[in-house]
Amino acid sequence: VQLQAFGGGLVQAGGSLSLQCAVSGSRLDYDSIGWFRQAPGKEREGVSCISLSDGGTHYADSVKGRFTFSRDSAKNTVILQMNSLKPDDTAVYYCTVAEEDVCQYYEGSIYWFTMPEESDYWGQGTQVTVSS
């Protein structure tokens, strides 16, 4: 599986960006797809994910109501629409897939976000910078 993310850039606070990730390879090779991000000096954190088993979509609390994660199955592409961006959203954003169905709640948290090592493939990352 190969992942190619694009769409990052510089935007003012309150603005919008749309990140896309093109996924190549067999759909049978993964059951979860998601976005993580990493800001300078911080750990990588989960942003949003989709379970391909049940279609469920989950978001980190910090982006709920502002970000929307969707799939275009015909184009093998996923899209992260980011609205009302804040300076705290500044980070490198990575798309990723996992072979297992890890985009599920477990003990009150999104399991994949607590266990990013469950990812099997990562894209190259795209920089998002939000100015105040």
C-alpha positions in Angstrom: 0.0 0.0 0.0 1.2 3.5 -0.9 -0.2 6.7 0.4 0.4 10.2 -1.1 -0.9 13.2 0.8 -1.3 16.7 -0.6 -3.2 19.9 -0.1 -1.3 21.5 2.8 -0.3 25.1 2.9 -0.4 28.4 4.7 -3.8 29.8 5.8 -5.0 32.5 8.2 -6.9 31.6 11.4 -10.5 30.9 10.6 -9.7 29.8 7.1 -10.1 26.4 5.4 -7.9 23.8 3.8 -8.7 20.4 2.2 -6.2 17.6 2.5 -6.3 14.7 0.2 -4.6 11.3 0.3 -4.4 9.0 -2.7 -4.3 5.3 -1.7 -2.8 2.7 -4.0 -2.8 -1.0 -3.4 -5.4 -3.6 -2.6 -8.3 -2.6 -0.5 -8.0 -6.0 1.2 -4.7 -4.9 2.7 -6.2 -2.5 5.2 -9.4 -2.0 7.3 -8.8 1.4 8.8 -7.7 4.7 7.3 -6.9 7.9 9.2 -5.1 11.1 9.6 -2.5 11.9 12.3 -0.6 15.1 12.8 2.6 16.1 14.5 3.5 19.6 15.6 7.1 20.7 16.4 8.1 19.3 19.8 5.0 17.3 20.2 4.0 13.7 19.9 2.1 12.5 16.8 -1.6 12.6 17.6 -4.7 11.2 15.9 -7.0 13.6 14.1 -9.7 11.4 12.4 -10.2 7.9 11.1 -12.7 5.8 9.2 -13.4 2.1 9.9 -13.8 0.3 6.6 -15.6 -2.5 8.4 -18.6 -0.5 9.7 -18.1 2.8 8.0 -17.8 4.6 11.3 -15.9 8.0 11.3 -14.3 9.3 14.5 -12.7 12.6 15.4 -10.3 13.9 18.0 -12.1 16.2 20.4 -9.9 19.1 19.3 -11.3 19.0 15.7 -14.9 17.9 16.2 -17.3 20.2 14.5 -14.5 21.7 12.4 -13.0 18.9 10.4 -14.8 16.4 8.1 -13.2 13.1 6.9 -14.7 11.4 3.9 -13.9 8.8 1.3 -14.1 8.8 -2.5 -14.0 5.1 -3.1 -14.2 5.4 -6.9 -11.0 7.4 -6.8 -9.3 5.6 -3.9 -8.9 8.9 -2.2 -9.7 10.2 1.2 -10.4 13.9 2.0 -9.9 15.8 5.2 -11.8 19.1 5.0 -10.6 21.4 7.7 -12.6 24.5 8.5 -12.3 27.2 11.2 -8.6 26.5 11.4 -6.7 27.6 14.5 -3.0 28.2 15.0 -3.0 25.1 17.2 -3.8 23.1 14.1 -0.4 23.9 12.7 1.4 20.5 12.1 2.6 18.0 9.6 -0.4 15.9 8.6 0.0 12.3 7.8 -2.5 9.8 6.2 -2.1 6.2 7.3 -3.8 2.8 7.1 -3.9 -0.1 9.4 -4.6 -3.7 8.5 -6.8 -4.2 11.5 -10.1 -2.5 12.4 -8.5 -0.1 15.0 -10.7 2.9 14.4 -13.0 2.0 17.2 -13.8 3.3 20.6 -12.2 1.3 23.4 -12.6 2.3 27.1 -13.7 5.8 26.1 -10.9 6.5 23.6 -10.4 5.9 19.9 -8.1 2.9 20.1 -5.9 3.8 17.1 -5.2 7.2 18.5 -3.8 5.7 21.7 -1.8 3.1 19.7 -0.5 4.8 16.6 2.0 1.9 16.2 -1.0 -0.1 14.9 -0.5 1.8 11.6 1.0 -0.3 8.9 1.6 2.3 6.2 2.2 6.0 6.4 2.2 8.8 3.7 4.9 11.3 3.5 3.1 14.1 5.3 1.9 17.5 4.3 2.6 20.8 6.2 -0.3 22.8 7.4 0.5 26.2 8.9 -2.2 28.4 10.4 -1.2 32.0 11.1 -2.9 34.1 13.8 
